[in-house]
Amino acid sequence: MLYYKTHEEVELIRESSLLVSKTLAVLAKEIKPGVTTLALDKIAEEYIRDNKGVPAFLNYKGFPNSLCVSVNSQVVHGIPDKNELKEGDICSVDCGVLKNGFYGDSAYTFTIGEVDEKTLRLLRVTRECLYKGVEAAVAGARLGDVSFAIQFHAESNGYSVVRELVGHGIGRHLHEKPEVPNFGKRGSGIVLKEGLTIAIEPMINMGVKNVVHERDGWTVRTADNLPSAHFEHTVAIRKDKADILSSFEIIEEALALKSNT
């Protein structure tokens, strides 16, 4: 069943999504070589709770932490631990918040120190894939138009699209229908209507599309151990242009301030 939201409900999802973005901005100031992903997790949980939210991932289906932190060849669902981030790493931080009865969800892949140009290109194209998907997510279009836009841009640039993991509807539940694949046929799938809120989240690999699941039961890694990037926005479907409810601008302002200090 699809849940269409009222204007008031969309604004509550925006509030939750912006709290996610502000949390990621706080983390942006702290992410550097020598920091553990577990330290980032603790900062995030404290910030979310201080702002009257609840970490959405903590204990979700048994997940043990507030953040999914996935480094280098880890695609998604990495469990924060005591390993330190290193110069040249990339690090996807996926965060969810529950506030006022509604969820927000967003992810951003950070660079740790100086990262090689080949990997920076992967991040740039993955981010472009997200916005290609967002551009296609308008009322009257079909879900497959969103999926196709992401896949076409990724593969046109020589990258592969993870198939096993997808975006999703979001609202009173963290994961609602519909699933939002990052691959698909133009003109296929449900017709998008105003009031639908979805999380669009391309997971794009430098090498093969295949992934493996690690023994911890959560972490997903590329089969060839090459890097993967991940960016995610929560959006509301509108007539002419999708309404992005989360924000990368807040994160990038924090990164710019950090680079200038």
C-alpha atoms as an extended CHARMM CRD file, in Angstrom:
* protein
*
       261  EXT
         1         1  MET       CA              0.0000000000        0.0000000000        0.0000000000  PROA      1               0.0000000000
         2         2  LEU       CA              1.2210000000        3.4890000000       -0.8890000000  PROA      2               0.0000000000
         3         3  TYR       CA              0.8850000000        6.2780000000        1.6800000000  PROA      3               0.0000000000
         4         4  TYR       CA              0.3080000000        9.7700000000        0.2880000000  PROA      4               0.0000000000
         5         5  LYS       CA              1.1080000000       12.5800000000        2.7220000000  PROA      5               0.0000000000
         6         6  THR       CA             -0.6820000000       15.8250000000        3.4090000000  PROA      6               0.0000000000
         7         7  HSD       CA              1.1880000000       19.1230000000        3.2440000000  PROA      7               0.0000000000
         8         8  GLU       CA              1.4760000000       19.0910000000        7.0560000000  PROA      8               0.0000000000
         9         9  GLU       CA              2.9080000000       15.5670000000        7.0620000000  PROA      9               0.0000000000
        10        10  VAL       CA              5.4540000000       16.4590000000        4.3860000000  PROA      10              0.0000000000
        11        11  GLU       CA              6.6100000000       19.3700000000        6.5580000000  PROA      11              0.0000000000
        12        12  LEU       CA              7.1110000000       16.9990000000        9.5030000000  PROA      12              0.0000000000
        13        13  ILE       CA              9.1650000000       14.6920000000        7.2750000000  PROA      13              0.0000000000
        14        14  ARG       CA             11.1640000000       17.7650000000        6.1910000000  PROA      14              0.0000000000
        15        15  GLU       CA             11.8490000000       18.5820000000        9.8490000000  PROA      15              0.0000000000
        16        16  SER       CA             13.1460000000       15.0570000000       10.4740000000  PROA      16              0.0000000000
        17        17  SER       CA             15.1580000000       15.0590000000        7.2520000000  PROA      17              0.0000000000
        18        18  LEU       CA             16.7800000000       18.4040000000        8.0760000000  PROA      18              0.0000000000
        19        19  LEU       CA             17.7410000000       17.0680000000       11.5020000000  PROA      19              0.0000000000
        20        20  VAL       CA             19.5050000000       14.2380000000        9.6520000000  PROA      20              0.0000000000
        21        21  SER       CA             21.3050000000       16.7980000000        7.4710000000  PROA      21              0.0000000000
        22        22  LYS       CA             22.3180000000       18.8700000000       10.4990000000  PROA      22              0.0000000000
        23        23  THR       CA             23.6320000000       15.7080000000       12.1590000000  PROA      23              0.0000000000
        24        24  LEU       CA             25.7180000000       14.9190000000        9.0790000000  PROA      24              0.0000000000
        25        25  ALA       CA             27.0010000000       18.5190000000        9.1260000000  PROA      25              0.0000000000
        26        26  VAL       CA             28.1250000000       18.0830000000       12.7370000000  PROA      26              0.0000000000
        27        27  LEU       CA             29.9190000000       14.8960000000       11.7040000000  PROA      27              0.0000000000
        28        28  ALA       CA             31.4880000000       16.6780000000        8.7120000000  PROA      28              0.0000000000
        29        29  LYS       CA             33.4460000000       18.8510000000       11.1410000000  PROA      29              0.0000000000
        30        30  GLU       CA             34.7460000000       15.7740000000       12.9790000000  PROA      30              0.0000000000
        31        31  ILE       CA             35.5730000000       13.4160000000       10.1010000000  PROA      31              0.0000000000
        32        32  LYS       CA             39.3450000000       13.2210000000        9.5980000000  PROA      32              0.0000000000
        33        33  PRO       CA             42.1880000000       10.7040000000        9.7210000000  PROA      33              0.0000000000
        34        34  GLY       CA             42.4850000000        9.0710000000       13.1570000000  PROA      34              0.0000000000
        35        35  VAL       CA             38.7990000000        9.3490000000       14.0960000000  PROA      35              0.0000000000
        36        36  THR       CA             36.9460000000        6.0990000000       14.7400000000  PROA      36              0.0000000000
        37        37  THR       CA             33.5760000000        5.4430000000       13.1850000000  PROA      37              0.0000000000
        38        38  LEU       CA             32.2910000000        4.5430000000       16.6590000000  PROA      38              0.0000000000
        39        39  ALA       CA             33.2140000000        8.0420000000       17.8710000000  PROA      39              0.0000000000
        40        40  LEU       CA             31.1610000000        9.5010000000       15.0050000000  PROA      40              0.0000000000
        41        41  ASP       CA             28.2450000000        7.2910000000       15.9920000000  PROA      41              0.0000000000
        42        42  LYS       CA             28.2780000000        8.5840000000       19.5650000000  PROA      42              0.0000000000
        43        43  ILE       CA             28.3820000000       12.2110000000       18.4010000000  PROA      43              0.0000000000
        44        44  ALA       CA             25.4200000000       11.5840000000       16.0930000000  PROA      44              0.0000000000
        45        45  GLU       CA             23.2790000000        9.8860000000       18.7190000000  PROA      45              0.0000000000
        46        46  GLU       CA             23.8870000000       12.6520000000       21.2370000000  PROA      46              0.0000000000
        47        47  TYR       CA             23.1030000000       15.4040000000       18.7020000000  PROA      47              0.0000000000
        48        48  ILE       CA             19.8980000000       13.7180000000       17.5200000000  PROA      48              0.0000000000
        49        49  ARG       CA             18.6240000000       13.2230000000       21.0750000000  PROA      49              0.0000000000
        50        50  ASP       CA             19.5940000000       16.7830000000       22.0760000000  PROA      50              0.0000000000
        51        51  ASN       CA             17.3570000000       17.9780000000       19.2320000000  PROA      51              0.0000000000
        52        52  LYS       CA             14.3230000000       15.9520000000       20.3540000000  PROA      52              0.0000000000
        53        53  GLY       CA             14.8030000000       13.1880000000       17.8130000000  PROA      53              0.0000000000
        54        54  VAL       CA             15.3690000000        9.4500000000       18.0840000000  PROA      54              0.0000000000
        55        55  PRO       CA             18.0680000000        7.6440000000       16.0540000000  PROA      55              0.0000000000
        56        56  ALA       CA             16.0330000000        5.6680000000       13.5140000000  PROA      56              0.0000000000
        57        57  PHE       CA             18.5970000000        2.9440000000       12.8520000000  PROA      57              0.0000000000
        58        58  LEU       CA             19.4380000000        2.0890000000       16.4680000000  PROA      58              0.0000000000
        59        59  ASN       CA             17.9350000000       -1.3540000000       17.1950000000  PROA      59              0.0000000000
        60        60  TYR       CA             16.1010000000       -1.3330000000       13.8350000000  PROA      60              0.0000000000
        61        61  LYS       CA             15.7810000000       -5.0660000000       13.0870000000  PROA      61              0.0000000000
        62        62  GLY       CA             18.6300000000       -5.5210000000       15.5540000000  PROA      62              0.0000000000
        63        63  PHE       CA             21.0800000000       -3.0110000000       14.0600000000  PROA      63              0.0000000000
        64        64  PRO       CA             23.3660000000       -2.0150000000       16.9690000000  PROA      64              0.0000000000
        65        65  ASN       CA             24.1270000000        1.6530000000       16.1910000000  PROA      65              0.0000000000
        66        66  SER       CA             22.7130000000        5.0380000000       15.2100000000  PROA      66              0.0000000000
        67        67  LEU       CA             24.6930000000        5.3770000000       11.9730000000  PROA      67              0.0000000000
        68        68  CYS       CA             25.5800000000        3.1180000000        9.0750000000  PROA      68              0.0000000000
        69        69  VAL       CA             29.2130000000        3.9760000000        8.3110000000  PROA      69              0.0000000000
        70        70  SER       CA             30.6300000000        2.2690000000        5.2290000000  PROA      70              0.0000000000
        71        71  VAL       CA             34.2950000000        2.7510000000        4.3120000000  PROA      71              0.0000000000
        72        72  ASN       CA             35.8800000000        2.3370000000        0.8650000000  PROA      72              0.0000000000
        73        73  SER       CA             34.6110000000       -0.9540000000       -0.6150000000  PROA      73              0.0000000000
        74        74  GLN       CA             31.7940000000       -1.2060000000        1.9140000000  PROA      74              0.0000000000
        75        75  VAL       CA             28.6070000000       -0.2520000000        0.0740000000  PROA      75              0.0000000000
        76        76  VAL       CA             26.1190000000        0.2420000000        2.9350000000  PROA      76              0.0000000000
        77        77  HSD       CA             25.1440000000       -0.8930000000        6.4500000000  PROA      77              0.0000000000
        78        78  GLY       CA             28.6510000000       -0.7660000000        7.8860000000  PROA      78              0.0000000000
        79        79  ILE       CA             28.6300000000       -1.0870000000       11.6820000000  PROA      79              0.0000000000
        80        80  PRO       CA             30.5810000000        1.6500000000       13.5140000000  PROA      80              0.0000000000
        81        81  ASP       CA             33.6530000000        0.2680000000       15.2900000000  PROA      81              0.0000000000
        82        82  LYS       CA             37.0060000000        1.2300000000       16.7990000000  PROA      82              0.0000000000
        83        83  ASN       CA             38.8800000000        1.2260000000       13.4900000000  PROA      83              0.0000000000
        84        84  GLU       CA             40.3210000000        4.6340000000       12.6490000000  PROA      84              0.0000000000
        85        85  LEU       CA             39.6500000000        6.4080000000        9.3730000000  PROA      85              0.0000000000
        86        86  LYS       CA             42.7870000000        6.8560000000        7.2730000000  PROA      86              0.0000000000
        87        87  GLU       CA             44.0970000000        9.4260000000        4.8200000000  PROA      87              0.0000000000
        88        88  GLY       CA             42.6700000000        8.6430000000        1.3790000000  PROA      88              0.0000000000
        89        89  ASP       CA             39.5810000000        6.7690000000        2.6220000000  PROA      89              0.0000000000
        90        90  ILE       CA             36.0460000000        7.4910000000        1.5410000000  PROA      90              0.0000000000
        91        91  CYS       CA             33.2640000000        7.0460000000        4.0540000000  PROA      91              0.0000000000
        92        92  SER       CA             29.5140000000        6.8360000000        3.4250000000  PROA      92              0.0000000000
        93        93  VAL       CA             27.5490000000        7.9870000000        6.4720000000  PROA      93              0.0000000000
        94        94  ASP       CA             23.8610000000        7.0320000000        6.3680000000  PROA      94              0.0000000000
        95        95  CYS       CA             21.6470000000        8.5030000000        9.0810000000  PROA      95              0.0000000000
        96        96  GLY       CA             17.9580000000        8.3010000000        9.9440000000  PROA      96              0.0000000000
        97        97  VAL       CA             15.8610000000       10.1870000000       12.4710000000  PROA      97              0.0000000000
        98        98  LEU       CA             12.3900000000        9.7650000000       13.9550000000  PROA      98              0.0000000000
        99        99  LYS       CA             10.8100000000       12.9940000000       15.1820000000  PROA      99              0.0000000000
       100       100  ASN       CA              7.1650000000       13.9630000000       15.7030000000  PROA      100             0.0000000000
       101       101  GLY       CA              6.0900000000       10.5570000000       14.3980000000  PROA      101             0.0000000000
       102       102  PHE       CA              7.8380000000       10.8350000000       11.0140000000  PROA      102             0.0000000000
       103       103  TYR       CA             11.1660000000        9.6170000000        9.6440000000  PROA      103             0.0000000000
       104       104  GLY       CA             13.9220000000       11.3750000000        7.7100000000  PROA      104             0.0000000000
       105       105  ASP       CA             16.7950000000        9.6000000000        5.9400000000  PROA      105             0.0000000000
       106       106  SER       CA             19.8770000000       10.8220000000        4.1000000000  PROA      106             0.0000000000
       107       107  ALA       CA             23.4040000000        9.7060000000        3.2880000000  PROA      107             0.0000000000
       108       108  TYR       CA             26.5850000000       11.4680000000        2.2160000000  PROA      108             0.0000000000
       109       109  THR       CA             29.9500000000       10.0400000000        1.1840000000  PROA      109             0.0000000000
       110       110  PHE       CA             32.8300000000       11.9620000000        2.7450000000  PROA      110             0.0000000000
       111       111  THR       CA             36.4730000000       12.1180000000        1.7110000000  PROA      111             0.0000000000
       112       112  ILE       CA             39.1140000000       11.6060000000        4.4030000000  PROA      112             0.0000000000
       113       113  GLY       CA             42.0700000000       13.8820000000        3.7450000000  PROA      113             0.0000000000
       114       114  GLU       CA             43.4790000000       13.7240000000        0.2100000000  PROA      114             0.0000000000
       115       115  VAL       CA             41.6550000000       11.2050000000       -2.0110000000  PROA      115             0.0000000000
       116       116  ASP       CA             42.8700000000       10.1030000000       -5.4510000000  PROA      116             0.0000000000
       117       117  GLU       CA             41.2200000000       11.5890000000       -8.5400000000  PROA      117             0.0000000000
       118       118  LYS       CA             39.8210000000        8.2480000000       -9.7290000000  PROA      118             0.0000000000
       119       119  THR       CA             37.8330000000        7.8740000000       -6.5010000000  PROA      119             0.0000000000
       120       120  LEU       CA             36.7780000000       11.5320000000       -6.4750000000  PROA      120             0.0000000000
       121       121  ARG       CA             35.2680000000       10.9940000000       -9.9220000000  PROA      121             0.0000000000
       122       122  LEU       CA             33.2280000000        8.0600000000       -8.5790000000  PROA      122             0.0000000000
       123       123  LEU       CA             31.8380000000       10.3060000000       -5.8360000000  PROA      123             0.0000000000
       124       124  ARG       CA             31.0630000000       13.0930000000       -8.2720000000  PROA      124             0.0000000000
       125       125  VAL       CA             29.1910000000       10.8140000000      -10.6800000000  PROA      125             0.0000000000
       126       126  THR       CA             27.2830000000        9.0680000000       -7.8600000000  PROA      126             0.0000000000
       127       127  ARG       CA             26.1060000000       12.4240000000       -6.5780000000  PROA      127             0.0000000000
       128       128  GLU       CA             25.0910000000       13.3770000000      -10.1310000000  PROA      128             0.0000000000
       129       129  CYS       CA             23.1540000000       10.0870000000      -10.3380000000  PROA      129             0.0000000000
       130       130  LEU       CA             21.1760000000       11.0910000000       -7.2530000000  PROA      130             0.0000000000
       131       131  TYR       CA             20.1900000000       14.4260000000       -8.7730000000  PROA      131             0.0000000000
       132       132  LYS       CA             19.3470000000       12.7960000000      -12.1250000000  PROA      132             0.0000000000
       133       133  GLY       CA             16.9460000000       10.5720000000      -10.1880000000  PROA      133             0.0000000000
       134       134  VAL       CA             15.5220000000       13.5400000000       -8.2910000000  PROA      134             0.0000000000
       135       135  GLU       CA             14.9510000000       15.4370000000      -11.5730000000  PROA      135             0.0000000000
       136       136  ALA       CA             12.9210000000       12.5000000000      -12.8920000000  PROA      136             0.0000000000
       137       137  ALA       CA             10.8070000000       12.1980000000       -9.7150000000  PROA      137             0.0000000000
       138       138  VAL       CA              7.8540000000       14.3790000000      -10.6890000000  PROA      138             0.0000000000
       139       139  ALA       CA              4.1060000000       13.7990000000      -10.6290000000  PROA      139             0.0000000000
       140       140  GLY       CA              2.9470000000       11.9780000000      -13.7620000000  PROA      140             0.0000000000
       141       141  ALA       CA              6.2740000000       10.2630000000      -14.3760000000  PROA      141             0.0000000000
       142       142  ARG       CA              6.7860000000        6.6010000000      -13.5790000000  PROA      142             0.0000000000
       143       143  LEU       CA              9.0470000000        5.1070000000      -10.9670000000  PROA      143             0.0000000000
       144       144  GLY       CA             11.0770000000        3.4290000000      -13.7000000000  PROA      144             0.0000000000
       145       145  ASP       CA             11.9450000000        6.8800000000      -15.0600000000  PROA      145             0.0000000000
       146       146  VAL       CA             13.7720000000        7.6140000000      -11.7950000000  PROA      146             0.0000000000
       147       147  SER       CA             15.5440000000        4.2490000000      -11.8200000000  PROA      147             0.0000000000
       148       148  PHE       CA             16.5110000000        4.5680000000      -15.4890000000  PROA      148             0.0000000000
       149       149  ALA       CA             17.9410000000        8.0750000000      -15.0380000000  PROA      149             0.0000000000
       150       150  ILE       CA             20.2480000000        6.8360000000      -12.2680000000  PROA      150             0.0000000000
       151       151  GLN       CA             21.3640000000        3.7090000000      -14.1060000000  PROA      151             0.0000000000
       152       152  PHE       CA             21.9310000000        5.4710000000      -17.4290000000  PROA      152             0.0000000000
       153       153  HSD       CA             24.1660000000        8.1450000000      -15.9090000000  PROA      153             0.0000000000
       154       154  ALA       CA             26.1890000000        5.6470000000      -13.8580000000  PROA      154             0.0000000000
       155       155  GLU       CA             26.7600000000        3.2010000000      -16.6980000000  PROA      155             0.0000000000
       156       156  SER       CA             27.4410000000        5.9770000000      -19.2260000000  PROA      156             0.0000000000
       157       157  ASN       CA             30.3530000000        6.9490000000      -17.0000000000  PROA      157             0.0000000000
       158       158  GLY       CA             31.7040000000        3.4080000000      -16.7520000000  PROA      158             0.0000000000
       159       159  TYR       CA             30.3430000000        2.4880000000      -13.3330000000  PROA      159             0.0000000000
       160       160  SER       CA             27.9920000000       -0.2470000000      -12.1510000000  PROA      160             0.0000000000
       161       161  VAL       CA             24.7790000000       -0.0910000000      -10.1290000000  PROA      161             0.0000000000
       162       162  VAL       CA             24.1510000000       -2.2620000000       -7.0750000000  PROA      162             0.0000000000
       163       163  ARG       CA             21.0000000000       -4.3470000000       -7.6780000000  PROA      163             0.0000000000
       164       164  GLU       CA             20.3230000000       -5.9690000000       -4.3020000000  PROA      164             0.0000000000
       165       165  LEU       CA             19.7800000000       -2.7150000000       -2.4050000000  PROA      165             0.0000000000
       166       166  VAL       CA             17.2440000000       -0.0150000000       -3.2570000000  PROA      166             0.0000000000
       167       167  GLY       CA             15.7070000000        3.2470000000       -2.1290000000  PROA      167             0.0000000000
       168       168  HSD       CA             12.2790000000        3.2710000000       -0.5090000000  PROA      168             0.0000000000
       169       169  GLY       CA              9.1540000000        5.1150000000        0.5090000000  PROA      169             0.0000000000
       170       170  ILE       CA              9.3850000000        6.9090000000        3.8510000000  PROA      170             0.0000000000
       171       171  GLY       CA              6.9870000000        8.5300000000        6.3070000000  PROA      171             0.0000000000
       172       172  ARG       CA              5.5040000000        7.0990000000        9.4810000000  PROA      172             0.0000000000
       173       173  HSD       CA              7.7120000000        4.0820000000        8.7850000000  PROA      173             0.0000000000
       174       174  LEU       CA             11.4100000000        4.1310000000        7.9030000000  PROA      174             0.0000000000
       175       175  HSD       CA             10.7880000000        1.8220000000        4.9590000000  PROA      175             0.0000000000
       176       176  GLU       CA              7.4760000000        2.0740000000        3.1090000000  PROA      176             0.0000000000
       177       177  LYS       CA              6.3790000000        1.1190000000       -0.3790000000  PROA      177             0.0000000000
       178       178  PRO       CA              7.4220000000        1.6680000000       -3.0800000000  PROA      178             0.0000000000
       179       179  GLU       CA             10.9220000000        0.2510000000       -3.4360000000  PROA      179             0.0000000000
       180       180  VAL       CA             13.0380000000        2.6390000000       -5.5190000000  PROA      180             0.0000000000
       181       181  PRO       CA             15.6190000000        0.6620000000       -7.5310000000  PROA      181             0.0000000000
       182       182  ASN       CA             18.6350000000        2.4140000000       -9.0080000000  PROA      182             0.0000000000
       183       183  PHE       CA             18.1860000000        0.5110000000      -12.2770000000  PROA      183             0.0000000000
       184       184  GLY       CA             15.1440000000        0.0080000000      -14.4690000000  PROA      184             0.0000000000
       185       185  LYS       CA             13.2090000000        0.7150000000      -17.6430000000  PROA      185             0.0000000000
       186       186  ARG       CA             11.9080000000        4.1210000000      -18.5850000000  PROA      186             0.0000000000
       187       187  GLY       CA              8.0870000000        4.1870000000      -18.5680000000  PROA      187             0.0000000000
       188       188  SER       CA              7.7450000000        1.2120000000      -16.2020000000  PROA      188             0.0000000000
       189       189  GLY       CA              6.4980000000        1.0040000000      -12.6290000000  PROA      189             0.0000000000
       190       190  ILE       CA              3.8900000000        2.9890000000      -10.7300000000  PROA      190             0.0000000000
       191       191  VAL       CA              2.8170000000        6.4820000000      -11.7290000000  PROA      191             0.0000000000
       192       192  LEU       CA              4.2630000000        9.0040000000       -9.2700000000  PROA      192             0.0000000000
       193       193  LYS       CA              1.6810000000       11.2200000000       -7.5660000000  PROA      193             0.0000000000
       194       194  GLU       CA              1.9010000000       14.2820000000       -5.3650000000  PROA      194             0.0000000000
       195       195  GLY       CA              2.2160000000       13.4760000000       -1.6790000000  PROA      195             0.0000000000
       196       196  LEU       CA              4.4020000000       10.4180000000       -2.1640000000  PROA      196             0.0000000000
       197       197  THR       CA              7.6450000000       10.7040000000       -0.1800000000  PROA      197             0.0000000000
       198       198  ILE       CA             10.6050000000        8.5640000000       -1.1550000000  PROA      198             0.0000000000
       199       199  ALA       CA             14.2780000000        8.1360000000       -0.2970000000  PROA      199             0.0000000000
       200       200  ILE       CA             16.3710000000        8.0480000000       -3.4780000000  PROA      200             0.0000000000
       201       201  GLU       CA             19.8090000000        6.5590000000       -2.8170000000  PROA      201             0.0000000000
       202       202  PRO       CA             22.1630000000        5.5100000000       -5.6100000000  PROA      202             0.0000000000
       203       203  MET       CA             24.8310000000        2.9940000000       -4.5790000000  PROA      203             0.0000000000
       204       204  ILE       CA             27.3930000000        3.0420000000       -7.3790000000  PROA      204             0.0000000000
       205       205  ASN       CA             30.4730000000        0.8200000000       -7.6850000000  PROA      205             0.0000000000
       206       206  MET       CA             33.7740000000        1.5640000000       -9.3880000000  PROA      206             0.0000000000
       207       207  GLY       CA             34.0420000000       -2.0550000000      -10.5350000000  PROA      207             0.0000000000
       208       208  VAL       CA             31.5160000000       -4.8810000000      -10.7730000000  PROA      208             0.0000000000
       209       209  LYS       CA             27.9230000000       -4.5120000000       -9.5810000000  PROA      209             0.0000000000
       210       210  ASN       CA             28.1110000000       -7.6790000000       -7.4740000000  PROA      210             0.0000000000
       211       211  VAL       CA             28.2140000000       -7.4160000000       -3.6910000000  PROA      211             0.0000000000
       212       212  VAL       CA             28.9160000000       -9.7520000000       -0.7760000000  PROA      212             0.0000000000
       213       213  HSD       CA             27.4530000000       -9.7460000000        2.7200000000  PROA      213             0.0000000000
       214       214  GLU       CA             29.9510000000       -9.8810000000        5.5530000000  PROA      214             0.0000000000
       215       215  ARG       CA             29.6990000000      -12.2150000000        8.5350000000  PROA      215             0.0000000000
       216       216  ASP       CA             28.3660000000       -9.4990000000       10.8540000000  PROA      216             0.0000000000
       217       217  GLY       CA             25.0170000000       -9.9200000000        9.0940000000  PROA      217             0.0000000000
       218       218  TRP       CA             24.8300000000       -6.2540000000        8.0520000000  PROA      218             0.0000000000
       219       219  THR       CA             27.8140000000       -4.9120000000        6.1290000000  PROA      219             0.0000000000
       220       220  VAL       CA             27.5670000000       -5.1060000000        2.3330000000  PROA      220             0.0000000000
       221       221  ARG       CA             30.8380000000       -4.9120000000        0.3830000000  PROA      221             0.0000000000
       222       222  THR       CA             31.7350000000       -4.8920000000       -3.3120000000  PROA      222             0.0000000000
       223       223  ALA       CA             32.6610000000       -8.3630000000       -4.5810000000  PROA      223             0.0000000000
       224       224  ASP       CA             35.9040000000       -7.0730000000       -6.1640000000  PROA      224             0.0000000000
       225       225  ASN       CA             36.8150000000       -4.8880000000       -3.1570000000  PROA      225             0.0000000000
       226       226  LEU       CA             36.8680000000       -1.7270000000       -5.2910000000  PROA      226             0.0000000000
       227       227  PRO       CA             35.3320000000        1.4820000000       -3.8700000000  PROA      227             0.0000000000
       228       228  SER       CA             31.6020000000        2.2080000000       -3.7450000000  PROA      228             0.0000000000
       229       229  ALA       CA             29.8560000000        5.5520000000       -3.2060000000  PROA      229             0.0000000000
       230       230  HSD       CA             26.4160000000        6.3430000000       -1.7670000000  PROA      230             0.0000000000
       231       231  PHE       CA             24.3500000000        9.5370000000       -1.6420000000  PROA      231             0.0000000000
       232       232  GLU       CA             20.7240000000        9.7990000000       -0.4850000000  PROA      232             0.0000000000
       233       233  HSD       CA             17.9780000000       12.4110000000       -0.2780000000  PROA      233             0.0000000000
       234       234  THR       CA             14.4380000000       12.2000000000        1.0740000000  PROA      234             0.0000000000
       235       235  VAL       CA             12.1070000000       13.8710000000       -1.4370000000  PROA      235             0.0000000000
       236       236  ALA       CA              8.4080000000       14.6380000000       -1.8710000000  PROA      236             0.0000000000
       237       237  ILE       CA              6.8100000000       14.2470000000       -5.2980000000  PROA      237             0.0000000000
       238       238  ARG       CA              5.4550000000       17.5130000000       -6.7420000000  PROA      238             0.0000000000
       239       239  LYS       CA              3.9970000000       18.5410000000      -10.1040000000  PROA      239             0.0000000000
       240       240  ASP       CA              6.9470000000       20.2120000000      -11.7770000000  PROA      240             0.0000000000
       241       241  LYS       CA              9.9380000000       19.5080000000       -9.5460000000  PROA      241             0.0000000000
       242       242  ALA       CA             10.6600000000       17.1400000000       -6.6650000000  PROA      242             0.0000000000
       243       243  ASP       CA             10.8450000000       18.8320000000       -3.2640000000  PROA      243             0.0000000000
       244       244  ILE       CA             14.1280000000       17.7840000000       -1.6290000000  PROA      244             0.0000000000
       245       245  LEU       CA             13.4260000000       17.5340000000        2.1080000000  PROA      245             0.0000000000
       246       246  SER       CA             17.0000000000       16.8280000000        3.2350000000  PROA      246             0.0000000000
       247       247  SER       CA             19.9370000000       19.1390000000        2.4750000000  PROA      247             0.0000000000
       248       248  PHE       CA             23.5260000000       18.7300000000        1.3160000000  PROA      248             0.0000000000
       249       249  GLU       CA             24.0920000000       22.5050000000        1.4990000000  PROA      249             0.0000000000
       250       250  ILE       CA             24.2300000000       22.3530000000        5.3090000000  PROA      250             0.0000000000
       251       251  ILE       CA             26.8380000000       19.5880000000        5.1190000000  PROA      251             0.0000000000
       252       252  GLU       CA             28.9380000000       21.3650000000        2.5200000000  PROA      252             0.0000000000
       253       253  GLU       CA             28.9010000000       24.6240000000        4.4450000000  PROA      253             0.0000000000
       254       254  ALA       CA             30.3960000000       22.7180000000        7.3800000000  PROA      254             0.0000000000
       255       255  LEU       CA             33.0180000000       21.1180000000        5.1300000000  PROA      255             0.0000000000
       256       256  ALA       CA             33.9300000000       24.5150000000        3.6560000000  PROA      256             0.0000000000
       257       257  LEU       CA             34.3300000000       26.0310000000        7.1160000000  PROA      257             0.0000000000
       258       258  LYS       CA             36.5450000000       23.1110000000        8.1460000000  PROA      258             0.0000000000
       259       259  SER       CA             38.7890000000       23.4940000000        5.1000000000  PROA      259             0.0000000000
       260       260  ASN       CA             39.2390000000       27.2030000000        5.8290000000  PROA      260             0.0000000000
       261       261  THR       CA             40.4110000000       26.6690000000        9.4190000000  PROA      261             0.0000000000
